[in-house]
Amino acid sequence: MPIYLPVASTSVDALLLIGLGALVGFMSGLFGVGGGFLMTPLLIMIGIPPTVAAASDSNQIVAASASGTYAHFRAGNVDFKMGTLMLVGGLIGGTAGVRIMKLLRALGEANFVITVVYVVMLGSVGGYMFFESLSALRGRSARSESAAVHPSTYRRLVEALPFKMDFPRSGVSMSLLMPLALGILVGILAAIMGVGGGFIMVPVMVYLLRMPMHVVVGTSLFQILFTCINVTILQASMNHTVDFILALLLLLGSVIGAQIGVRVGKRLKADQLKILLSIVVLVVMGKMLFGLLLQPSVLVAHHGGH
Amino acid sequence: MRSTFLRCLAVGAAILTFAAGALAEPSADTPCDLAGGAPAKNLSVEPAHVPIGLFYGGADLHVSAELPADMPTVVLIRGESAPLSVKKKGKVWGVLWMNVGEAAYEHVPAVYILASSAPLKDLADEKTLDRAGLGYQALARASGGDQALFGEVVKLEERDGLFSVRDDGVTKRSDAGVTHLEASLPISARVPAGKYAVQVVGFENGTPRCLGSTTVTLEQTGLARSLRTIAYDHGLLYGILAVVVALLAGLATGLVFGKGASKGH
């Protein structure tokens, strides 16, 4: 059934959009990622102008992450304290990232640097998660014992930081500077790469903040919700690139997909979740790498895409 | 006194020159800038008004006319020309295909949909087609930009449904000494709202003649139009409403599923 998108000025199949929404919403509920890194390229592929695709997708993520956050909140999987600190860091980092991006563009070669950083980032985060979860699934106990005997330099550094705070929901205790600083770092990276940053945020919370995987998913969704509210309102008021009909159809699918994702997530072990997410991240990296290595069918593109 | 009079005269002349220049500019209303031949009769386009509502998925335009003689014919829908800038893709360090710069063109039509009764190259020589603005080659020459890359711009516009050149879209049939023309032109949903010129060009011994022109209007209507107006005129309000609806939809689904989940546990 064709439906006309008034801001994108194009027509697409309504059922296709609902289906795409459901797929990405499912991953959002399961892994705690916004899914923009998957959805935006898919929308561009079906003919939505790049700027409208990215802006409308953030509107859709508001719905999916609200749906997912609520479900995780009921299950007690949202660490509001940790989430708020990282969110504040993320907003500061995002603003700084946009400025850094401008500077990089002025220096030239920015596209090349960004693309390489993106692919390397996806590859290393995905690869590390994959092998770590794989070895954890094989023999968890031996590894954790050795970690307890030899605390790493990172651990000692973290423990030396001032402003200690308890995060009972995550079962950790650390300086409030940690989530704030890591939030800033993720915010900078996300702004430079033009993505929401959920897929960097999740590994950061798991490996650097040592939070339990299920709390990570809920807390990540909580942050994504606020980031995307901010982006949607900014894009709508400054660039007029939010297509409400497009977002509405996507969110019809994604709110339900997110709920199913949360339920499936409950049945999986943390390491199974991590290994699945790492596979998704590696597949996205593989697709990007292929796109960079193969000659594109059209050698020009409209402005506004990646 | 005399100098004031002269100044008035100069200003008047300038206004007239400007007005004449403006009239000479091709626009949707003055489409055929070719010499006219004996005109086609009963030229019509169906539908002449295309409403773009919420369930619009593009349209097929049917052009019909009675030709003055049985001659090769081209039917063209053309949007206004405007500057266009695109990103160029090239190899970086001999390995990676990436955006490597920009290509700028001065005149590229927003829409270019052409149907002809035979391949354009069989109708006239290249120079004639260029002068008449018929075919992609003519567009490349008039573009005022990198001609070698223009083929890629055409591919991009064709993929978006804004350009199309077909040599099988026009049929002619003779009936009691009258040649009837029927043309079918696909309008993709990507063609923006606006008024477009529909030109009928006939070829007499390799010379293009304007046989007539009419217009087709694409107009957003109903909810599609209202939403677009709010998005552009009241961006902040639109953004806030979009977020509120998304939040409500997310929370409502959460509540519905939440009830089911609590029963399950």
Chai-1 contact restraints between the chains, C-beta under 6 A:
chainA,res_idxA,chainB,res_idxB,connection_type,confidence,min_distance_angstrom,max_distance_angstrom,comment,restraint_id
A,P2,B,G57,contact,1.0,0.0,6.0,A-B,restraint_1
A,Y4,B,L54,contact,1.0,0.0,6.0,A-B,restraint_2
A,Y4,B,Y56,contact,1.0,0.0,6.0,A-B,restraint_3
A,Y4,B,A224,contact,1.0,0.0,6.0,A-B,restraint_4
A,P6,B,A224,contact,1.0,0.0,6.0,A-B,restraint_5
A,P6,B,L227,contact,1.0,0.0,6.0,A-B,restraint_6
A,P6,B,R228,contact,1.0,0.0,6.0,A-B,restraint_7
A,V7,B,A231,contact,1.0,0.0,6.0,A-B,restraint_8
A,S9,B,P192,contact,1.0,0.0,6.0,A-B,restraint_9
A,T10,B,A189,contact,1.0,0.0,6.0,A-B,restraint_10
A,T10,B,R190,contact,1.0,0.0,6.0,A-B,restraint_11
A,S11,B,Y56,contact,1.0,0.0,6.0,A-B,restraint_12
A,S11,B,G57,contact,1.0,0.0,6.0,A-B,restraint_13
A,S11,B,A189,contact,1.0,0.0,6.0,A-B,restraint_14
A,N59,B,A242,contact,1.0,0.0,6.0,A-B,restraint_15
A,N59,B,A246,contact,1.0,0.0,6.0,A-B,restraint_16
A,V62,B,V243,contact,1.0,0.0,6.0,A-B,restraint_17
A,V62,B,A246,contact,1.0,0.0,6.0,A-B,restraint_18
A,A63,B,A246,contact,1.0,0.0,6.0,A-B,restraint_19
A,A63,B,A249,contact,1.0,0.0,6.0,A-B,restraint_20
A,A63,B,G250,contact,1.0,0.0,6.0,A-B,restraint_21
A,A66,B,L247,contact,1.0,0.0,6.0,A-B,restraint_22
A,A66,B,G250,contact,1.0,0.0,6.0,A-B,restraint_23
A,A66,B,L251,contact,1.0,0.0,6.0,A-B,restraint_24
A,S67,B,G250,contact,1.0,0.0,6.0,A-B,restraint_25
A,S67,B,T253,contact,1.0,0.0,6.0,A-B,restraint_26
A,S67,B,G254,contact,1.0,0.0,6.0,A-B,restraint_27
A,Y70,B,L251,contact,1.0,0.0,6.0,A-B,restraint_28
A,Y70,B,G254,contact,1.0,0.0,6.0,A-B,restraint_29
A,A71,B,G254,contact,1.0,0.0,6.0,A-B,restraint_30
A,R74,B,G258,contact,1.0,0.0,6.0,A-B,restraint_31
A,N111,B,M98,contact,1.0,0.0,6.0,A-B,restraint_32
A,N111,B,N99,contact,1.0,0.0,6.0,A-B,restraint_33
A,F112,B,V92,contact,1.0,0.0,6.0,A-B,restraint_34
A,I229,B,V243,contact,1.0,0.0,6.0,A-B,restraint_35
A,T232,B,G239,contact,1.0,0.0,6.0,A-B,restraint_36
A,T232,B,A242,contact,1.0,0.0,6.0,A-B,restraint_37
A,T232,B,V243,contact,1.0,0.0,6.0,A-B,restraint_38
A,I233,B,G239,contact,1.0,0.0,6.0,A-B,restraint_39
A,A236,B,G235,contact,1.0,0.0,6.0,A-B,restraint_40
A,A236,B,Y238,contact,1.0,0.0,6.0,A-B,restraint_41
A,A236,B,G239,contact,1.0,0.0,6.0,A-B,restraint_42
A,S237,B,G235,contact,1.0,0.0,6.0,A-B,restraint_43
A,S237,B,L236,contact,1.0,0.0,6.0,A-B,restraint_44
A,S237,B,G239,contact,1.0,0.0,6.0,A-B,restraint_45
A,H240,B,A231,contact,1.0,0.0,6.0,A-B,restraint_46
A,H240,B,Y232,contact,1.0,0.0,6.0,A-B,restraint_47
A,H240,B,G235,contact,1.0,0.0,6.0,A-B,restraint_48
A,V242,B,A242,contact,1.0,0.0,6.0,A-B,restraint_49
A,F244,B,L227,contact,1.0,0.0,6.0,A-B,restraint_50
A,F244,B,A242,contact,1.0,0.0,6.0,A-B,restraint_51
A,L251,B,A246,contact,1.0,0.0,6.0,A-B,restraint_52
A,L251,B,A249,contact,1.0,0.0,6.0,A-B,restraint_53
A,V255,B,A249,contact,1.0,0.0,6.0,A-B,restraint_54
A,V255,B,G250,contact,1.0,0.0,6.0,A-B,restraint_55
A,V255,B,T253,contact,1.0,0.0,6.0,A-B,restraint_56
A,Q259,B,F257,contact,1.0,0.0,6.0,A-B,restraint_57
A,L292,B,L96,contact,1.0,0.0,6.0,A-B,restraint_58
A,L292,B,W97,contact,1.0,0.0,6.0,A-B,restraint_59
A,P296,B,K89,contact,1.0,0.0,6.0,A-B,restraint_60
A,P296,B,W97,contact,1.0,0.0,6.0,A-B,restraint_61
A,V298,B,E152,contact,1.0,0.0,6.0,A-B,restraint_62
A,V298,B,K155,contact,1.0,0.0,6.0,A-B,restraint_63
A,V298,B,L156,contact,1.0,0.0,6.0,A-B,restraint_64
A,L299,B,K89,contact,1.0,0.0,6.0,A-B,restraint_65
A,L299,B,E152,contact,1.0,0.0,6.0,A-B,restraint_66
A,V300,B,V86,contact,1.0,0.0,6.0,A-B,restraint_67
A,V300,B,K88,contact,1.0,0.0,6.0,A-B,restraint_68
A,V300,B,E152,contact,1.0,0.0,6.0,A-B,restraint_69
A,V300,B,V153,contact,1.0,0.0,6.0,A-B,restraint_70
A,V300,B,L156,contact,1.0,0.0,6.0,A-B,restraint_71
A,A301,B,K87,contact,1.0,0.0,6.0,A-B,restraint_72
